Amino acid sequence: MVEREATVVPEEGLHARPAARFVGTAKQFVSDIVVIKDGKEANAKSPLKLMTLGAKKGDRVVIRAEGEDAEEAVEALVEIVTSEEP
């Protein structure tokens, strides 16, 4: 299992375009991936579940992956969460 904490940077948080980009990237990996905020977990491959976390700019989230490509998955998703790009 690989886990990293990150601060949400996009202005929209994990909503709209950043969420779509995040989910699209997560689906490229075979690992099971969850995002955790304030003790709530959401499947990173589900846009609806991800948006229920309500992660806004400046919030801290944990991205956790388990599987054969977990390291790559976490790195790619942390990059999206910490990027200004929508």
N, CA, C and O of each residue as an XYZ file, in Angstrom:
344
protein
N       0.846     -1.179      0.000
C       0.000      0.000      0.000
C       0.889      1.240      0.000
O       1.897      1.307      0.704
N       0.489      2.211     -0.804
C       1.204      3.483     -0.912
C       0.222      4.584     -0.531
O      -0.938      4.572     -0.944
N       0.706      5.534      0.261
C      -0.179      6.598      0.735
C       0.599      7.903      0.808
O       1.744      7.934      1.258
N      -0.045      8.990      0.355
C       0.569     10.322      0.443
C      -0.483     11.349      0.782
O      -1.623     11.263      0.327
N      -0.092     12.323      1.583
C      -0.973     13.432      1.908
C      -0.627     14.589      0.982
O       0.538     14.803      0.646
N      -1.644     15.328      0.576
C      -1.441     16.461     -0.329
C      -2.454     17.550     -0.015
O      -3.527     17.287      0.528
N      -2.092     18.773     -0.366
C      -3.004     19.906     -0.212
C      -3.638     20.200     -1.565
O      -2.944     20.300     -2.577
N      -4.954     20.338     -1.576
C      -5.696     20.606     -2.812
C      -5.374     22.030     -3.272
O      -5.558     22.986     -2.518
N      -4.896     22.168     -4.503
C      -4.482     23.461     -5.046
C      -5.493     24.068     -6.026
O      -5.701     25.280     -5.981
N      -6.139     23.280     -6.917
C      -7.041     23.907     -7.892
C      -8.101     24.777     -7.219
O      -8.628     24.427     -6.164
N      -8.399     25.893     -7.833
C      -9.381     26.849     -7.315
C     -10.732     26.183     -7.074
O     -11.419     26.515     -6.108
N     -11.127     25.233     -7.952
C     -12.420     24.553     -7.839
C     -12.398     23.410     -6.835
O     -13.431     22.786     -6.593
N     -11.238     23.123     -6.244
C     -11.107     21.958     -5.380
C     -11.178     20.701     -6.230
O     -10.745     20.700     -7.383
N     -11.724     19.629     -5.662
C     -11.886     18.405     -6.448
C     -13.305     18.338     -7.000
O     -14.042     17.386     -6.743
N     -13.671     19.351     -7.754
C     -14.971     19.443     -8.416
C     -14.734     19.797     -9.879
O     -13.637     20.214    -10.252
N     -15.747     19.634    -10.693
C     -15.716     20.034    -12.099
C     -14.531     19.415    -12.837
O     -14.302     18.208    -12.761
N     -13.779     20.261    -13.555
C     -12.687     19.743    -14.393
C     -11.594     19.020    -13.610
O     -11.158     17.955    -14.046
N     -11.131     19.548    -12.473
C     -10.096     18.801    -11.744
C     -10.573     17.401    -11.332
O      -9.797     16.446    -11.374
N     -11.843     17.277    -10.935
C     -12.367     15.965    -10.546
C     -12.425     15.029    -11.742
O     -12.073     13.855    -11.629
N     -12.864     15.535    -12.882
C     -12.940     14.705    -14.091
C     -11.543     14.235    -14.500
O     -11.353     13.074    -14.864
N     -10.587     15.130    -14.439
C      -9.204     14.766    -14.779
C      -8.656     13.749    -13.780
O      -7.977     12.798    -14.167
N      -8.952     13.949    -12.496
C      -8.494     13.056    -11.436
C      -9.052     11.646    -11.647
O      -8.305     10.668    -11.625
N     -10.374     11.548    -11.851
C     -11.031     10.255    -12.038
C     -10.536      9.575    -13.314
O     -10.280      8.371    -13.318
N     -10.401     10.338    -14.389
C      -9.900      9.779    -15.647
C      -8.506      9.187    -15.490
O      -8.201      8.133    -16.048
N      -7.672      9.870    -14.732
C      -6.316      9.364    -14.484
C      -6.371      8.135    -13.587
O      -5.685      7.148    -13.853
N      -7.176      8.179    -12.528
C      -7.281      7.044    -11.607
C      -7.712      5.771    -12.336
O      -7.236      4.680    -12.023
N      -8.612      5.914    -13.303
C      -9.125      4.752    -14.036
C      -8.072      4.098    -14.932
O      -8.271      2.979    -15.405
N      -6.965      4.781    -15.165
C      -5.897      4.215    -15.990
C      -5.055      3.196    -15.219
O      -4.243      2.484    -15.810
N      -5.250      3.130    -13.908
C      -4.464      2.223    -13.072
C      -5.327      1.062    -12.598
O      -6.535      1.205    -12.411
N      -4.683     -0.099    -12.405
C      -5.406     -1.278    -11.944
C      -5.543     -1.300    -10.421
O      -6.398     -2.012     -9.894
N      -4.732     -0.548     -9.720
C      -4.770     -0.526     -8.260
C      -6.098      0.001     -7.735
O      -6.785      0.774     -8.403
N      -6.445     -0.428     -6.532
C      -7.585      0.148     -5.821
C      -7.100      1.458     -5.223
O      -6.077      1.493     -4.539
N      -7.834      2.538     -5.480
C      -7.394      3.868     -5.043
C      -8.530      4.552     -4.290
O      -9.673      4.573     -4.748
N      -8.198      5.109     -3.128
C      -9.181      5.879     -2.364
C      -8.585      7.235     -2.020
O      -7.370      7.403     -1.918
N      -9.485      8.195     -1.845
C      -9.106      9.521     -1.372
C      -9.779      9.684     -0.014
O     -10.958      9.370      0.148
N      -9.020     10.177      0.956
C      -9.531     10.320      2.317
C      -9.457     11.786      2.726
O      -8.426     12.440      2.574
N     -10.579     12.288      3.248
C     -10.625     13.665      3.764
C     -11.458     13.644      5.031
O     -12.594     13.170      5.035
N     -10.888     14.157      6.098
C     -11.595     14.228      7.386
C     -12.205     12.889      7.796
O     -13.322     12.843      8.311
N     -11.466     11.797      7.565
C     -11.929     10.476      7.972
C     -12.914      9.818      7.024
O     -13.281      8.662      7.234
N     -13.358     10.527      5.974
C     -14.266      9.950      4.984
C     -13.457      9.455      3.791
O     -12.560     10.146      3.309
N     -13.781      8.252      3.318
C     -13.097      7.658      2.164
C     -13.996      7.673      0.946
O     -15.209      7.486      1.045
N     -13.376      7.902     -0.218
C     -14.119      7.848     -1.476
C     -13.288      7.118     -2.520
O     -12.070      7.283     -2.589
N     -13.955      6.317     -3.322
C     -13.319      5.625     -4.432
C     -12.846      6.678     -5.447
O     -13.645      7.470     -5.945
N     -11.561      6.677     -5.742
C     -10.985      7.674     -6.649
C     -11.445      7.489     -8.094
O     -11.238      8.375     -8.923
N     -12.057      6.363     -8.403
C     -12.509      6.099     -9.766
C     -13.986      6.427     -9.961
O     -14.551      6.172    -11.024
N     -14.605      6.995     -8.928
C     -16.023      7.351     -8.993
C     -16.185      8.866     -8.835
O     -15.957      9.398     -7.749
N     -16.577      9.568     -9.913
C     -16.705     11.025     -9.813
C     -17.684     11.460     -8.730
O     -17.424     12.423     -8.009
N     -18.809     10.758     -8.610
C     -19.809     11.128     -7.616
C     -19.265     10.952     -6.195
O     -19.411     11.839     -5.355
N     -18.643      9.812     -5.936
C     -18.070      9.556     -4.608
C     -16.992     10.579     -4.285
O     -16.924     11.086     -3.165
N     -16.158     10.877     -5.261
C     -15.070     11.829     -5.049
C     -15.620     13.205     -4.669
O     -15.107     13.851     -3.755
N     -16.653     13.646     -5.366
C     -17.198     14.971     -5.101
C     -17.948     15.039     -3.772
O     -18.125     16.126     -3.223
N     -18.395     13.885     -3.241
C     -19.070     13.906     -1.943
C     -18.113     14.264     -0.809
O     -18.557     14.632      0.278
N     -16.822     14.162     -1.047
C     -15.843     14.558     -0.025
C     -15.851     16.069      0.192
O     -15.522     16.550      1.276
N     -16.230     16.812     -0.849
C     -16.272     18.267     -0.732
C     -14.896     18.882     -0.535
O     -14.765     19.879      0.175
N     -13.871     18.309     -1.148
C     -12.515     18.819     -0.994
C     -12.354     20.154     -1.720
O     -12.522     20.240     -2.937
N     -12.028     21.184     -0.954
C     -11.863     22.535     -1.501
C     -10.396     22.926     -1.513
O      -9.555     22.260     -0.909
N     -10.103     24.010     -2.206
C      -8.746     24.522     -2.256
C      -8.238     24.722     -0.829
O      -8.914     25.323      0.006
N      -7.040     24.212     -0.566
C      -6.418     24.343      0.744
C      -6.666     23.173      1.685
O      -5.998     23.055      2.712
N      -7.632     22.294      1.343
C      -7.909     21.124      2.175
C      -6.790     20.095      2.022
O      -6.145     20.001      0.978
N      -6.580     19.333      3.085
C      -5.607     18.237      3.044
C      -6.353     16.942      2.751
O      -7.383     16.655      3.362
N      -5.826     16.165      1.815
C      -6.396     14.858      1.494
C      -5.283     13.825      1.504
O      -4.109     14.150      1.325
N      -5.669     12.585      1.715
C      -4.730     11.467      1.631
C      -5.152     10.629      0.434
O      -6.325     10.290      0.279
N      -4.186     10.302     -0.403
C      -4.443      9.436     -1.557
C      -3.752      8.110     -1.255
O      -2.544      8.057     -1.024
N      -4.549      7.041     -1.263
C      -4.029      5.717     -0.908
C      -4.323      4.747     -2.038
O      -5.441      4.698     -2.549
N      -3.322      3.982     -2.425
C      -3.500      2.990     -3.491
C      -2.897      1.666     -3.063
O      -1.885      1.612     -2.364
N      -3.550      0.600     -3.505
C      -3.058     -0.734     -3.224
C      -3.167     -1.561     -4.495
O      -4.246     -1.696     -5.073
N      -2.035     -2.114     -4.922
C      -2.005     -2.912     -6.138
C      -0.654     -2.808     -6.815
O       0.271     -2.179     -6.300
N      -0.554     -3.437     -7.986
C       0.737     -3.535     -8.664
C       1.284     -2.204     -9.159
O       2.500     -2.049     -9.273
N       0.416     -1.239     -9.458
C       0.893      0.059     -9.938
C       0.564      1.191     -8.943
O       0.376      2.342     -9.336
N       0.502      0.841     -7.666
C       0.102      1.794     -6.621
C       1.015      3.017     -6.555
O       0.531      4.144     -6.439
N       2.305      2.809     -6.627
C       3.255      3.927     -6.537
C       3.021      4.938     -7.656
O       2.953      6.142     -7.411
N       2.900      4.440     -8.886
C       2.675      5.315    -10.036
C       1.330      6.027     -9.932
O       1.215      7.205    -10.272
N       0.322      5.309     -9.462
C      -1.012      5.889     -9.330
C      -1.009      7.051     -8.345
O      -1.540      8.122     -8.640
N      -0.414      6.840     -7.184
C      -0.381      7.894     -6.161
C       0.390      9.106     -6.672
O      -0.050     10.241     -6.491
N       1.523      8.877     -7.303
C       2.322      9.990     -7.835
C       1.521     10.811     -8.849
O       1.515     12.040     -8.791
N       0.850     10.131     -9.771
C       0.084     10.824    -10.817
C      -1.073     11.619    -10.216
O      -1.348     12.737    -10.652
N      -1.746     11.053     -9.224
C      -2.905     11.720     -8.644
C      -2.515     12.869     -7.720
O      -3.211     13.883     -7.662
N      -1.416     12.717     -7.005
C      -0.915     13.830     -6.185
C      -0.552     15.009     -7.091
O      -0.784     16.164     -6.735
N       0.011     14.715     -8.250
C       0.369     15.756     -9.219
C      -0.874     16.555     -9.633
O      -0.814     17.780     -9.743
N      -1.990     15.872     -9.861
C      -3.224     16.553    -10.261
C      -3.765     17.428     -9.117
O      -4.153     18.576     -9.333
N      -3.784     16.878     -7.926
C      -4.327     17.592     -6.756
C      -3.504     18.827     -6.427
O      -4.045     19.830     -5.963
N      -2.203     18.758     -6.664
C      -1.327     19.870     -6.283
C      -0.997     20.796     -7.444
O      -0.154     21.684     -7.315
N      -1.668     20.588     -8.589
C      -1.405     21.392     -9.774
C      -2.440     22.504     -9.937
O      -3.604     22.328     -9.578
N      -2.021     23.641    -10.475
C      -2.925     24.753    -10.778
C      -3.756     24.467    -12.019
O      -4.812     25.071    -12.208
N      -3.294     23.553    -12.868
C      -3.976     23.239    -14.132
C      -5.355     22.642    -13.862
O      -5.471     21.755    -13.016
N      -6.389     23.090    -14.542
C      -7.718     22.494    -14.349
C      -7.813     21.136    -15.008
O      -8.860     20.492    -14.946
